[in-house]
Amino acid sequence: MSGFTRHDLPCDIVVHAGNFAGQPAAFAYLLTHCPELDLEHVEVIRERPITRLQARFDAETADEIATAGGAWNTLILILPAAYPGLECPLADTATLPRLGLWRGRIPHLVPDRGTP
């Protein structure tokens, strides 16, 4: 027993795609081109995208995103906590085009309450 229960909260997730040699190269690009992003809330996906995408999206949406990003070897998910405000500051570029904004989920842990 962990003492916590997981509740998935709905959220909008910005998705970009690009070709990078690895996760460090993708994060380096993000640090250079959008230093205001909190990289603790950014996911770089390079292998088995469906498995990783289904952790954040329903199966249909995960398939749609994987198809949209099929021309690139890296998908980048920008979670809402990665930036202040409502608009993601990461610009759409030729190196890292924005694929879109999809409704997904983020986990939220709440303490278990004992039975009264």
N, C-alpha and C positions, 0 to 999 in steps of 0.2 A: 504494500500500500504506500503510495507516494504522498497521500494527504491532499492531492489536487485532482481536479477533474478538468479535462480538456473540452473547451467549447470553441468551435470554429466560427469566427466572425467574418461576415462578408466584407469585401473591400475591392477597390479598383486597382489593378496591377498593370503598370506600363511595361510593355515588352519591346525590346530592341533585338536586333540580330546582326552578326558580323562574322568575319573570319579572323580568328586569332590563333596563335601557336599554342596557347594554353590559358588557364585561368589567370596566372600572374600577368600575362600580356593584356588580357581584357581589363583587369583591375587597374593596371598602369594607365591604360587609355582613359578609363573613367576618372582617375585621379588628375590626369592632365587636362581633360576637356570639361570636367564638371566637378571641381574640387569641393563644392558645397554638398555633394551627396554624402550621406552617412552609409558607408560601404557595409556596415553591419546589417543593413536592411536591403542588400542587393544580392541576388543569386545569379551566378554564372553557371550555365548548364552546357556541358560539352558532350556528354555521353548518355545514352539511354534517355533521351528527352521525355518520352512519354511517361516513364516511371516518375521522374522528377516533377514533370508538369502536373501529374495527377495528385501530387501532394498539395497543390495549390488550386487546381481547377477541376471541374467535373470532367468526365471522360470525353464528352463531345467537344468541349472547349479546348481541352488538352490536344486532341487530334487536330482541331482547327489551327491552333498555334503552331504545332509541329509541322503541319503542311505549309503554313505561311512562311515558316523559317527554314524550310527544307533546302534552300539554295546556300545557306550559310552553315558553318560548323559550330557556331556558338549562339545560344540564346541568353539574353540578359533580362532578368525580372527585376523591376524597380518597385519595391514594396512601398506603401504609403508612408511609413515611418522614415524613409530614406531622405525626405525633403520636407521643409516647412510649407504650409499653404496647400493649395489645391492643385497647382500645376507643377508637373515634373520639370525641373530645370534642364534636363539633358536634352540637347538639341538633336534633331533629326539630321544625320550627316550621311555622306556617301559611304563612309567606313562603318558607321553604325546606324543603319536606318531604323526608324521606329515602325514596328509592325502594328501597333495599336494599343488600345486600352481594353482590358478584359476584366470581367467580374470574376473574382476568385475568392480565396479565403485565407485567413491567417489564424493560427492557433492562439487561444487565450486560456490561460490556466487560472482556475479559481479554487480557493481552498475548499476542501470537503467540509461539510458541516455534520456534526454528530447527530444521531437520531435523538429527537427530544424525548 
